[in-house]
Amino acid sequence: MATGTLLYAQSGGVTAVINATASTVVQAARARKVRVLAARNGILGALREELVDTTRLSAAEVRGLAHTPGGAFGSCRVKLKSLQEDRAKYERLLAVLRAHDVRWFLYNGGNDSADTALKVSQLAKEYGYPLTCVGVPKTVDNDLAVTDCCPGFGSAAKYTAVSLRECALDVAAMAETSTKVFVYEAMGRHAGWLAAAAGLAGEGANAAPHLILFPERTFDEADFLARVDAVVKRVGHCVVVASEGIRTADGSFVADAGGGTDSFGHTQLGGVASHLAGRVKDALGHKVHWTLPDYLQRSARHIASKTDLEQALAVGRAAVECALAGQNAVMPVIVRSSDAPYRWHVDIAPLDRIANHEKKMPANFIRKDGYGITAAARRYLSPLVAGEAYPPYGKNGLPLYIEPKLTLVRKKLPAWAG
């Protein structure tokens, strides 16, 4: 039997299926008789020594996590810098791990989290502490390198495509006397994966979305407005999907909210849909409606993709297996072996190939005119939104999501000064 404790932490923005990964991590570790602690609010909780004792969770609670959105143990947007710049924080983290006999550290997040897990593994090696660090993939943006896709994306993509199709039908019904242009804002700072997913809602020149704006393409306002007007004249209405990260020719974000940057160094974005709606109204005179789904995209567990759920569970199991096998500084990744029929499996990749790399949309996924997706993109995206994984529903007509009671273990170190 393996000796020691496993620490699991969630990082960054959560997804509809990150708790499914957490659920299978706990279950897989329990099957191996390994105790699991979970950091309360991610790496911040680890630094504060606020660690959840998952042995206090019932089997039903652990299973229930698999159909509950959000981050059951809490997450945070805190990025540790280099080992030199944030030496004190890394040493504090290592002290917490030592104090609780943590021999396996699983960090469930994206690019920056992979980088943190890699640095923690390097520090542990420097100090001669036996620690195995494993990154666990998660992001709705689907921009994680090496892995074919990322758990969390498929469900957000399904929500986006379904919502866009439904909205498009609404707009079409009212276009004669009401809304002519509808703008849907999708998450995606540097990579347009979610905006592309909206393209699954329809096929053909007259099917919504009529125009998709990708961060991989420079935004040309004059060309955009001309195309909107042309679609309205041809179809009677125009449905636009805009990624939050679209930029002008000078490299500035169209939707820079002026809120500075977060701890990850990311510019605070927001409002590209409202901005575009205003420009369309002012320049073309069309009645416009817009929407900013924001957190709805990543929290929509009620319409999760079955593929996404299965992959979220699979990477959790694989993370525990490779951690207990001593595979250090690695991440389980999704490998696609076939589009039709869709086949995939989990492989293991080194974190140094993943950390701080970003996967953008391939050029052949974006239509030549820059405003739509190609057949290649459809082949890639379609399997990821396939299948339904509905949560159980109660008599009140709402999903039976759980909110487990979290019990923290006793602290063994002096309080962290921050």
Solvent accessible surface area in square Angstrom, and as a share of the most:
residue,aa,sasa,rsa
1,M,177,0.79
2,A,34,0.26
3,T,107,0.62
4,G,21,0.20
5,T,8,0.05
6,L,0,0.00
7,L,0,0.00
8,Y,1,0.00
9,A,1,0.00
10,Q,0,0.00
11,S,3,0.02
12,G,12,0.11
13,G,15,0.15
14,V,26,0.15
15,T,1,0.00
16,A,3,0.03
17,V,1,0.00
18,I,3,0.02
19,N,1,0.00
20,A,0,0.00
21,T,2,0.01
22,A,0,0.00
23,S,0,0.00
24,T,7,0.04
25,V,0,0.00
26,V,1,0.00
27,Q,78,0.35
28,A,20,0.15
29,A,0,0.00
30,R,79,0.29
31,A,81,0.62
32,R,116,0.42
33,K,147,0.62
34,V,5,0.03
35,R,96,0.35
36,V,2,0.01
37,L,0,0.00
38,A,0,0.00
39,A,0,0.00
40,R,81,0.30
41,N,49,0.25
42,G,0,0.00
43,I,1,0.00
44,L,36,0.18
45,G,0,0.00
46,A,0,0.00
47,L,1,0.00
48,R,96,0.35
49,E,1,0.00
50,E,40,0.18
51,L,0,0.00
52,V,0,0.00
53,D,18,0.09
54,T,2,0.01
55,T,76,0.44
56,R,156,0.57
57,L,6,0.03
58,S,55,0.36
59,A,57,0.44
60,A,61,0.48
61,E,49,0.22
62,V,1,0.00
63,R,137,0.50
64,G,4,0.04
65,L,0,0.00
66,A,24,0.18
67,H,37,0.17
68,T,10,0.06
69,P,27,0.17
70,G,24,0.23
71,G,24,0.23
72,A,21,0.17
73,F,1,0.00
74,G,11,0.11
75,S,29,0.19
76,C,21,0.13
77,R,112,0.41
78,V,39,0.23
79,K,57,0.24
80,L,1,0.00
81,K,118,0.50
82,S,34,0.22
83,L,21,0.11
84,Q,145,0.64
85,E,123,0.55
86,D,18,0.09
87,R,70,0.26
88,A,78,0.61
89,K,59,0.25
90,Y,1,0.00
91,E,66,0.30
92,R,32,0.12
93,L,1,0.01
94,L,7,0.04
95,A,38,0.29
96,V,0,0.00
97,L,0,0.00
98,R,115,0.42
99,A,27,0.21
100,H,11,0.05
101,D,61,0.31
102,V,0,0.00
103,R,84,0.31
104,W,22,0.08
105,F,1,0.00
106,L,0,0.00
107,Y,4,0.02
108,N,0,0.00
109,G,1,0.01
110,G,14,0.13
111,N,26,0.13
112,D,25,0.13
113,S,5,0.03
114,A,1,0.01
115,D,9,0.05
116,T,5,0.03
117,A,0,0.00
118,L,27,0.13
119,K,33,0.14
120,V,3,0.02
121,S,6,0.04
122,Q,85,0.38
123,L,3,0.01
124,A,1,0.01
125,K,171,0.72
126,E,104,0.47
127,Y,96,0.37
128,G,62,0.60
129,Y,18,0.07
130,P,80,0.50
131,L,13,0.07
132,T,16,0.09
133,C,0,0.00
134,V,0,0.00
135,G,0,0.00
136,V,0,0.00
137,P,1,0.00
138,K,12,0.05
139,T,16,0.10
140,V,13,0.07
141,D,39,0.20
142,N,0,0.00
143,D,19,0.10
144,L,0,0.00
145,A,13,0.10
146,V,57,0.33
147,T,1,0.01
148,D,35,0.18
149,C,3,0.02
150,C,2,0.01
151,P,3,0.02
152,G,1,0.01
153,F,0,0.00
154,G,5,0.04
155,S,2,0.01
156,A,1,0.01
157,A,0,0.00
158,K,19,0.08
159,Y,31,0.12
160,T,0,0.00
161,A,11,0.08
162,V,48,0.28
163,S,18,0.12
164,L,0,0.00
165,R,131,0.48
166,E,105,0.47
167,C,39,0.24
168,A,13,0.10
169,L,123,0.61
170,D,90,0.46
171,V,9,0.05
172,A,50,0.38
173,A,81,0.63
174,M,99,0.44
175,A,7,0.05
176,E,149,0.67
177,T,125,0.72
178,S,23,0.15
179,T,11,0.07
180,K,57,0.24
181,V,0,0.00
182,F,19,0.08
183,V,0,0.00
184,Y,3,0.01
185,E,2,0.01
186,A,1,0.01
187,M,24,0.11
188,G,1,0.01
189,R,51,0.19
190,H,55,0.24
191,A,3,0.03
192,G,0,0.00
193,W,5,0.02
194,L,1,0.01
195,A,0,0.00
196,A,0,0.00
197,A,0,0.00
198,A,0,0.00
199,G,3,0.03
200,L,28,0.14
201,A,9,0.07
202,G,14,0.14
203,E,127,0.57
204,G,60,0.58
205,A,78,0.61
206,N,90,0.46
207,A,33,0.25
208,A,13,0.10
209,P,16,0.10
210,H,11,0.05
211,L,6,0.03
212,I,3,0.01
213,L,9,0.04
214,F,2,0.01
215,P,19,0.12
216,E,39,0.18
217,R,90,0.33
218,T,90,0.52
219,F,17,0.07
220,D,76,0.39
221,E,58,0.26
222,A,76,0.59
223,D,53,0.27
224,F,1,0.00
225,L,18,0.09
226,A,62,0.48
227,R,81,0.30
228,V,0,0.00
229,D,31,0.16
230,A,52,0.40
231,V,8,0.05
232,V,14,0.08
233,K,161,0.68
234,R,128,0.47
235,V,40,0.23
236,G,29,0.27
237,H,22,0.10
238,C,0,0.00
239,V,0,0.00
240,V,0,0.00
241,V,0,0.00
242,A,0,0.00
243,S,0,0.00
244,E,32,0.14
245,G,0,0.00
246,I,1,0.01
247,R,77,0.28
248,T,48,0.28
249,A,96,0.74
250,D,120,0.62
251,G,33,0.32
252,S,56,0.36
253,F,26,0.11
254,V,25,0.15
255,A,4,0.03
256,D,78,0.40
257,A,58,0.45
258,G,67,0.64
259,G,53,0.51
260,G,44,0.43
261,T,91,0.53
262,D,51,0.27
263,S,65,0.42
264,F,27,0.11
265,G,54,0.52
266,H,57,0.25
267,T,33,0.19
268,Q,93,0.42
269,L,14,0.07
270,G,30,0.28
271,G,20,0.19
272,V,0,0.00
273,A,0,0.00
274,S,42,0.27
275,H,78,0.35
276,L,1,0.00
277,A,7,0.05
278,G,30,0.29
279,R,74,0.27
280,V,0,0.00
281,K,125,0.53
282,D,108,0.56
283,A,52,0.40
284,L,50,0.25
285,G,61,0.59
286,H,32,0.14
287,K,109,0.46
288,V,24,0.14
289,H,93,0.42
290,W,118,0.41
291,T,41,0.24
292,L,74,0.37
293,P,8,0.05
294,D,60,0.31
295,Y,133,0.50
296,L,105,0.52
297,Q,2,0.01
298,R,26,0.10
299,S,45,0.29
300,A,7,0.05
301,R,5,0.02
302,H,80,0.36
303,I,31,0.16
304,A,0,0.00
305,S,0,0.00
306,K,99,0.42
307,T,12,0.07
308,D,3,0.02
309,L,29,0.14
310,E,70,0.31
311,Q,3,0.01
312,A,0,0.00
313,L,41,0.21
314,A,13,0.10
315,V,0,0.00
316,G,0,0.00
317,R,109,0.40
318,A,14,0.11
319,A,0,0.00
320,V,1,0.01
321,E,100,0.45
322,C,5,0.03
323,A,0,0.00
324,L,26,0.13
325,A,76,0.59
326,G,46,0.44
327,Q,78,0.34
328,N,63,0.32
329,A,21,0.16
330,V,19,0.11
331,M,1,0.00
332,P,0,0.00
333,V,4,0.02
334,I,1,0.01
335,V,50,0.28
336,R,44,0.16
337,S,78,0.50
338,S,27,0.17
339,D,60,0.31
340,A,93,0.72
341,P,84,0.53
342,Y,51,0.19
343,R,140,0.51
344,W,68,0.24
345,H,90,0.40
346,V,43,0.25
347,D,71,0.37
348,I,54,0.27
349,A,4,0.03
350,P,54,0.34
351,L,0,0.00
352,D,91,0.47
353,R,138,0.50
354,I,0,0.00
355,A,10,0.08
356,N,87,0.44
357,H,89,0.40
358,E,75,0.33
359,K,46,0.20
360,K,103,0.44
361,M,11,0.05
362,P,54,0.34
363,A,77,0.60
364,N,93,0.48
365,F,21,0.09
366,I,7,0.04
367,R,94,0.34
368,K,215,0.91
369,D,58,0.30
370,G,9,0.09
371,Y,20,0.08
372,G,3,0.03
373,I,16,0.08
374,T,35,0.21
375,A,65,0.50
376,A,17,0.14
377,A,0,0.00
378,R,52,0.19
379,R,135,0.49
380,Y,20,0.08
381,L,0,0.00
382,S,50,0.32
383,P,15,0.09
384,L,3,0.01
385,V,24,0.14
386,A,48,0.37
387,G,27,0.26
388,E,86,0.39
389,A,13,0.10
390,Y,140,0.53
391,P,5,0.03
392,P,62,0.39
393,Y,109,0.41
394,G,20,0.19
395,K,219,0.93
396,N,113,0.58
397,G,49,0.47
398,L,109,0.54
399,P,33,0.21
400,L,91,0.45
401,Y,80,0.30
402,I,42,0.22
403,E,170,0.76
404,P,20,0.12
405,K,166,0.70
406,L,44,0.22
407,T,39,0.23
408,L,81,0.40
409,V,22,0.12
410,R,181,0.66
411,K,92,0.39
412,K,109,0.46
413,L,48,0.24
414,P,108,0.68
415,A,94,0.73
416,W,62,0.22
417,A,111,0.86
418,G,70,0.67
